Amino acid sequence: MRRSLFAASLLFILSGTSACEDKPPPAATAPSASVEPTPAPPPKPTLPPTLAVDASGALVAGTRVSLDGSGAPDRLKNELAQHREFIEGKEVRCAAERQVKPAYVATMIDALGALGAVKALVRTSTRSEFPGEVGFVSLERARSAPPCSVVAMITEDRGSAVWSLKGGVAGKRGKGMAGPDLTLTGETLTTHAKQCAASHTLFVSGANGVEWGLVYDLAASTKTLPKAYFTDVAVLAVPPVPGRPVDLGR
């Protein structure tokens, strides 16, 4: 009896061992593919951007933007759009060096206007008798100005010319001892302003080769005129021809 039980137990053990040996090994698992982490979005600006225009173009919160070429306005607007909350519905400050092209400054002013800025408060070094900061509106905002509105520009010979948006005889003043004679130009501006009581918008520009500083001086000088007052000043990026109608692309 004991021999039968021993044989049965041995047979059970041997059969179990054979079953374990016949069981296929577990399939190897493929290593899981690594997942690249999603890059964090750039931090949202918490302060108004520092804006400047210099000989190389524009600076928007430290980022350089070229203002040359036909795509300049869109490039600048795209960069400024990241700071829209500090631009829309506000007066926005911007520094501009004297030696830059007037078209550079006009591009900055118009880009700010396109994003909803009420005015661009441009700071430029100037004569001691003029304010160091002047508010400019975008050309888009100034398009509705009456045809009699005053246009003033610094001419190629560093004199000045003043006439109306619709065209007419331009009042010209020659160059003074140290640049444009803005005292005599102020008298001409006052005369033309009186002829257009319906408008308080002034358009300023400079001939090809005229630096921004002289155009700024012209605009700043109007803030000291005792008998003429312009609430809005717009910069014409394309130099007009004195006496001829100015096309604002209405």
Secondary structure, DSSP 8 states (H G I E B T S, - for coil): -HHHHHHHHHHHHHHHHHHHHHS-----------------------S---EEEETTEEEETTEEE---STTHHHHHHHHHGGGGGGTTTSEEEEEE-TTS-HHHHHHHHHHHHHTT-SEEEEE----TTS-SEEEE--HHHHTTS-TT-EEEEE-TTS-EEEEETT----EEE-EETTEE-HHHHHHHHHHHHHT-TT--EEEEEE-TT--HHHHHHHHHHGGG-SS---SEEEE-SS---TTS------
